[in-house]
Amino acid sequence: MTQMSKATRIFLVFSGLFGCAGVGLAAASAHGGGDPKFFAFASAMCLAHAPALLALALAGRAVRTAALAGTLMILGTLLFAGDLVALRLLGSGLFPYAAPTGGWAMMLGWLSLAASSILRTKDV
């Protein structure tokens, strides 16, 4: 059995956490009362990035930019979803521009993944 890299473990942990949070936030959006859009948008981002992180964990050694892409996706999702949840529950966000900063981080994560297609891959 091969040993998992630290990045692989981190990506798997956040994949599971984001998947769980996405389902919970979807339920809160449907049943929580008040304005459901904050939970719905946070749920969508969590559920979009959970399988992406799982894929990066599984294919990470073959994708040159996996560590960068996964890290940006994790930080971006935490900022974006966290800001929306804080806004809904506390009445104010995490800090000014937290959601847009998270959005940019997620987009940069996806672009770094796309960039891996033009970079030489590592031998697996």
C-alpha positions in Angstrom: 0.0 0.0 0.0 1.4 3.4 -0.9 1.6 6.3 1.5 -0.7 9.3 0.8 0.9 12.6 0.4 0.0 15.5 2.7 -1.8 17.3 -0.1 -3.8 14.2 -0.9 -4.9 13.9 2.7 -5.9 17.5 2.9 -7.8 17.4 -0.4 -9.7 14.3 0.8 -10.5 15.9 4.1 -11.9 19.1 2.5 -13.7 17.1 -0.2 -15.6 15.3 2.6 -16.2 18.4 4.6 -17.4 20.5 1.6 -19.6 17.6 0.5 -21.2 17.4 4.0 -21.5 21.2 4.3 -23.0 21.4 0.8 -25.8 19.0 1.7 -26.4 20.6 5.1 -26.5 24.1 3.5 -28.9 22.8 0.8 -31.2 21.5 3.6 -30.9 24.8 5.5 -31.8 26.7 2.3 -34.9 24.6 1.8 -36.1 24.4 5.4 -34.4 27.2 7.3 -36.8 30.1 6.6 -35.7 33.6 5.9 -33.8 34.4 2.7 -32.5 31.1 1.4 -30.2 32.4 -1.3 -27.2 32.8 1.0 -27.3 29.1 2.0 -28.1 28.0 -1.5 -25.1 29.8 -3.1 -22.8 28.5 -0.3 -24.2 25.0 -0.9 -23.5 25.2 -4.6 -19.9 26.2 -4.2 -19.3 23.5 -1.6 -20.9 20.8 -3.8 -19.0 22.0 -6.9 -15.6 21.9 -5.2 -16.0 18.7 -3.2 -15.8 16.4 -6.2 -13.1 18.6 -7.8 -10.9 18.1 -4.7 -11.6 14.4 -4.7 -10.4 14.2 -8.3 -7.3 16.2 -7.5 -6.6 13.9 -4.6 -6.9 10.9 -6.8 -5.0 12.3 -9.8 -2.7 14.7 -8.0 0.6 13.1 -9.0 -0.3 13.2 -12.6 -1.4 16.9 -12.5 1.5 19.3 -12.2 -0.6 22.1 -10.7 -2.7 19.9 -8.4 -1.4 21.4 -5.2 -1.9 25.0 -6.3 -5.3 24.3 -7.8 -6.6 22.4 -4.7 -5.2 25.0 -2.3 -6.9 27.9 -4.2 -10.1 25.9 -4.4 -10.1 25.2 -0.6 -9.3 28.8 0.4 -11.7 30.2 -2.1 -14.6 28.0 -1.1 -13.9 28.7 2.6 -14.0 32.4 2.0 -16.9 32.5 -0.4 -19.2 30.1 1.4 -18.1 31.2 4.9 -18.8 34.8 4.1 -22.3 34.0 2.8 -23.1 31.8 5.9 -21.8 34.5 8.2 -23.8 37.1 6.4 -27.0 35.0 6.8 -26.4 34.0 10.4 -24.6 37.0 11.9 -25.9 39.8 9.7 -22.4 40.7 8.5 -19.7 39.0 6.4 -16.3 37.7 7.5 -14.5 40.9 6.3 -15.0 43.3 3.4 -14.7 41.6 0.0 -14.3 38.1 1.5 -16.8 36.5 -1.0 -15.3 38.2 -4.1 -11.8 37.3 -2.9 -13.0 33.7 -2.4 -14.6 33.8 -5.9 -11.3 34.9 -7.5 -9.4 32.3 -5.6 -11.7 29.6 -6.8 -11.5 30.8 -10.4 -7.7 31.0 -10.2 -7.8 27.4 -8.9 -9.7 26.2 -11.9 -7.4 28.2 -14.2 -4.3 26.7 -12.6 -5.9 23.3 -13.2 -6.4 24.2 -16.9 -2.8 25.4 -17.1 -1.7 21.9 -16.2 -2.8 20.7 -19.6 0.0 22.7 -21.2 2.6 21.7 -18.7 4.5 18.5 -18.8 3.0 16.0 -16.5 4.9 14.1 -13.9 5.6 10.4 -14.3 3.1 8.5 -12.2 
